Amino acid sequence: MEIARCESCNGYGWVEDEFTGETGDCDWCKGTGYVYRENGIDRPIPESDYGKVADTLERLEEARMREIGYSGQAKKPWEQAIRGSDHKLIPRVGRNDEDGE
């Protein structure tokens, strides 16, 4: 048996309803982002096993974060893609600043 990234949530541990935008824990992995995989069958890691697999989960999560670009270091404002050339946050199109939508 191996520990593998959850195929349903891709290791995030949560899912977002594409119609309502509501979020919640992933049903496949129960919010951990990882599952036990044996003979091609995935099942959630029981809470009672967390202590036994914590180091493995930490290592897998660190690798996943590196894959998506996390370096462990804070980025300076001028290095952040969400900021413009003046280093101020770029507003979302159609956003109403009064109510945040």
C-alpha atoms as an extended CHARMM CRD file, in Angstrom:
* protein
*
       101  EXT
         1         1  MET       CA              0.0000000000        0.0000000000        0.0000000000  PROA      1               0.0000000000
         2         2  GLU       CA              1.2500000000        3.4650000000       -0.8740000000  PROA      2               0.0000000000
         3         3  ILE       CA              0.2190000000        7.0110000000       -0.0500000000  PROA      3               0.0000000000
         4         4  ALA       CA             -0.7530000000        8.9400000000       -3.1650000000  PROA      4               0.0000000000
         5         5  ARG       CA             -2.0960000000       12.3690000000       -4.0530000000  PROA      5               0.0000000000
         6         6  CYS       CA             -5.8850000000       12.4000000000       -4.1660000000  PROA      6               0.0000000000
         7         7  GLU       CA             -7.0700000000       12.3410000000       -7.7890000000  PROA      7               0.0000000000
         8         8  SER       CA            -10.2870000000       14.1570000000       -6.9380000000  PROA      8               0.0000000000
         9         9  CYS       CA             -8.7930000000       17.3050000000       -5.3900000000  PROA      9               0.0000000000
        10        10  ASN       CA             -5.2140000000       17.0340000000       -6.7280000000  PROA      10              0.0000000000
        11        11  GLY       CA             -3.7960000000       17.2020000000       -3.2070000000  PROA      11              0.0000000000
        12        12  TYR       CA             -5.5880000000       20.3690000000       -2.0890000000  PROA      12              0.0000000000
        13        13  GLY       CA             -7.9290000000       18.5750000000        0.3280000000  PROA      13              0.0000000000
        14        14  TRP       CA            -10.9480000000       20.6270000000       -0.7400000000  PROA      14              0.0000000000
        15        15  VAL       CA            -13.1360000000       21.0110000000       -3.7680000000  PROA      15              0.0000000000
        16        16  GLU       CA            -15.2040000000       23.8710000000       -5.1630000000  PROA      16              0.0000000000
        17        17  ASP       CA            -18.6590000000       23.4050000000       -6.6450000000  PROA      17              0.0000000000
        18        18  GLU       CA            -18.3950000000       24.7600000000      -10.1760000000  PROA      18              0.0000000000
        19        19  PHE       CA            -21.9930000000       25.9940000000      -10.1520000000  PROA      19              0.0000000000
        20        20  THR       CA            -22.3700000000       27.5570000000       -6.6880000000  PROA      20              0.0000000000
        21        21  GLY       CA            -18.7430000000       28.3370000000       -5.8280000000  PROA      21              0.0000000000
        22        22  GLU       CA            -19.1580000000       26.6690000000       -2.4310000000  PROA      22              0.0000000000
        23        23  THR       CA            -16.1400000000       24.8390000000       -1.0720000000  PROA      23              0.0000000000
        24        24  GLY       CA            -15.8150000000       21.8670000000        1.2350000000  PROA      24              0.0000000000
        25        25  ASP       CA            -13.5510000000       19.0130000000        2.2030000000  PROA      25              0.0000000000
        26        26  CYS       CA            -12.9050000000       16.4930000000       -0.5320000000  PROA      26              0.0000000000
        27        27  ASP       CA            -15.0420000000       13.3770000000       -0.0640000000  PROA      27              0.0000000000
        28        28  TRP       CA            -12.3450000000       11.0470000000       -1.4130000000  PROA      28              0.0000000000
        29        29  CYS       CA             -9.5250000000       12.0190000000        0.9430000000  PROA      29              0.0000000000
        30        30  LYS       CA            -11.5810000000       13.5800000000        3.7690000000  PROA      30              0.0000000000
        31        31  GLY       CA             -9.6270000000       16.8240000000        3.5020000000  PROA      31              0.0000000000
        32        32  THR       CA             -6.0510000000       15.5400000000        3.7170000000  PROA      32              0.0000000000
        33        33  GLY       CA             -5.2210000000       15.7190000000        0.0080000000  PROA      33              0.0000000000
        34        34  TYR       CA             -3.7510000000       12.2090000000        0.0920000000  PROA      34              0.0000000000
        35        35  VAL       CA             -5.1300000000        8.6700000000        0.1180000000  PROA      35              0.0000000000
        36        36  TYR       CA             -4.0050000000        5.1080000000        0.6590000000  PROA      36              0.0000000000
        37        37  ARG       CA             -3.7080000000        3.3910000000       -2.7260000000  PROA      37              0.0000000000
        38        38  GLU       CA             -3.5970000000       -0.3770000000       -3.0260000000  PROA      38              0.0000000000
        39        39  ASN       CA             -4.1290000000       -2.3490000000       -6.2400000000  PROA      39              0.0000000000
        40        40  GLY       CA             -5.4800000000        0.7750000000       -7.9320000000  PROA      40              0.0000000000
        41        41  ILE       CA             -8.0850000000        1.3790000000       -5.2260000000  PROA      41              0.0000000000
        42        42  ASP       CA             -7.9840000000        4.6060000000       -3.2090000000  PROA      42              0.0000000000
        43        43  ARG       CA             -9.3440000000        5.0240000000        0.2970000000  PROA      43              0.0000000000
        44        44  PRO       CA             -9.0840000000        7.8510000000        2.8250000000  PROA      44              0.0000000000
        45        45  ILE       CA             -6.3030000000        7.7560000000        5.3850000000  PROA      45              0.0000000000
        46        46  PRO       CA             -7.9610000000        7.1620000000        8.7790000000  PROA      46              0.0000000000
        47        47  GLU       CA             -7.3380000000        9.8490000000       11.4010000000  PROA      47              0.0000000000
        48        48  SER       CA             -5.8600000000        7.1480000000       13.6380000000  PROA      48              0.0000000000
        49        49  ASP       CA             -3.0210000000        6.7010000000       11.0960000000  PROA      49              0.0000000000
        50        50  TYR       CA             -2.0410000000       10.3810000000       10.8840000000  PROA      50              0.0000000000
        51        51  GLY       CA              0.7330000000       10.0330000000       13.4570000000  PROA      51              0.0000000000
        52        52  LYS       CA              2.2310000000        7.0750000000       11.5910000000  PROA      52              0.0000000000
        53        53  VAL       CA              2.2060000000        8.7600000000        8.1820000000  PROA      53              0.0000000000
        54        54  ALA       CA              2.8220000000       12.3960000000        9.1720000000  PROA      54              0.0000000000
        55        55  ASP       CA              6.4150000000       12.4890000000        7.8860000000  PROA      55              0.0000000000
        56        56  THR       CA              5.3970000000       10.9800000000        4.5470000000  PROA      56              0.0000000000
        57        57  LEU       CA              2.4760000000       13.3970000000        4.1860000000  PROA      57              0.0000000000
        58        58  GLU       CA              4.7480000000       16.3320000000        4.9960000000  PROA      58              0.0000000000
        59        59  ARG       CA              7.2850000000       15.2330000000        2.3670000000  PROA      59              0.0000000000
        60        60  LEU       CA              4.5840000000       14.7170000000       -0.2840000000  PROA      60              0.0000000000
        61        61  GLU       CA              2.9860000000       18.0770000000        0.4780000000  PROA      61              0.0000000000
        62        62  GLU       CA              6.3320000000       19.8610000000        0.2760000000  PROA      62              0.0000000000
        63        63  ALA       CA              6.9400000000       18.2780000000       -3.1500000000  PROA      63              0.0000000000
        64        64  ARG       CA              3.4390000000       19.2970000000       -4.3050000000  PROA      64              0.0000000000
        65        65  MET       CA              3.9820000000       22.8840000000       -3.1830000000  PROA      65              0.0000000000
        66        66  ARG       CA              7.2860000000       23.0390000000       -5.0740000000  PROA      66              0.0000000000
        67        67  GLU       CA              5.5070000000       21.7460000000       -8.2100000000  PROA      67              0.0000000000
        68        68  ILE       CA              3.0940000000       24.6820000000       -8.0970000000  PROA      68              0.0000000000
        69        69  GLY       CA              5.8830000000       27.2090000000       -7.6240000000  PROA      69              0.0000000000
        70        70  TYR       CA              6.1630000000       27.6370000000       -3.8590000000  PROA      70              0.0000000000
        71        71  SER       CA              9.7510000000       28.2520000000       -2.8320000000  PROA      71              0.0000000000
        72        72  GLY       CA              9.3180000000       28.8740000000        0.8780000000  PROA      72              0.0000000000
        73        73  GLN       CA             10.4260000000       32.4680000000        0.4440000000  PROA      73              0.0000000000
        74        74  ALA       CA              8.2980000000       35.5960000000        0.3780000000  PROA      74              0.0000000000
        75        75  LYS       CA              8.2420000000       37.4370000000       -2.9380000000  PROA      75              0.0000000000
        76        76  LYS       CA              8.9910000000       41.1290000000       -3.0730000000  PROA      76              0.0000000000
        77        77  PRO       CA              6.0850000000       43.2590000000       -4.3790000000  PROA      77              0.0000000000
        78        78  TRP       CA              7.7980000000       43.8130000000       -7.7360000000  PROA      78              0.0000000000
        79        79  GLU       CA              8.1540000000       40.0130000000       -8.1480000000  PROA      79              0.0000000000
        80        80  GLN       CA              4.4340000000       39.3170000000       -7.6530000000  PROA      80              0.0000000000
        81        81  ALA       CA              2.4450000000       38.7140000000      -10.8290000000  PROA      81              0.0000000000
        82        82  ILE       CA             -0.6990000000       40.2210000000       -9.2690000000  PROA      82              0.0000000000
        83        83  ARG       CA              0.9570000000       43.6380000000       -9.0640000000  PROA      83              0.0000000000
        84        84  GLY       CA              1.3820000000       46.1040000000      -11.9130000000  PROA      84              0.0000000000
        85        85  SER       CA              4.5100000000       47.9950000000      -12.8940000000  PROA      85              0.0000000000
        86        86  ASP       CA              3.7780000000       50.5480000000      -10.1450000000  PROA      86              0.0000000000
        87        87  HSD       CA              3.8020000000       47.6740000000       -7.5860000000  PROA      87              0.0000000000
        88        88  LYS       CA              0.1600000000       48.2690000000       -6.6380000000  PROA      88              0.0000000000
        89        89  LEU       CA             -2.3850000000       45.4850000000       -6.7190000000  PROA      89              0.0000000000
        90        90  ILE       CA             -4.1360000000       45.1200000000      -10.0570000000  PROA      90              0.0000000000
        91        91  PRO       CA             -7.9130000000       45.4170000000       -9.5210000000  PROA      91              0.0000000000
        92        92  ARG       CA            -10.1660000000       42.6710000000      -10.7920000000  PROA      92              0.0000000000
        93        93  VAL       CA            -12.2370000000       43.5850000000      -13.8240000000  PROA      93              0.0000000000
        94        94  GLY       CA            -15.8240000000       44.3650000000      -12.8470000000  PROA      94              0.0000000000
        95        95  ARG       CA            -15.0680000000       44.4670000000       -9.1380000000  PROA      95              0.0000000000
        96        96  ASN       CA            -17.1500000000       46.8650000000       -7.0750000000  PROA      96              0.0000000000
        97        97  ASP       CA            -14.8350000000       48.1330000000       -4.3260000000  PROA      97              0.0000000000
        98        98  GLU       CA            -17.6810000000       49.1510000000       -2.0270000000  PROA      98              0.0000000000
        99        99  ASP       CA            -19.0430000000       45.6680000000       -1.4150000000  PROA      99              0.0000000000
       100       100  GLY       CA            -16.0060000000       43.6090000000       -2.4750000000  PROA      100             0.0000000000
       101       101  GLU       CA            -17.7230000000       41.9150000000       -5.4000000000  PROA      101             0.0000000000
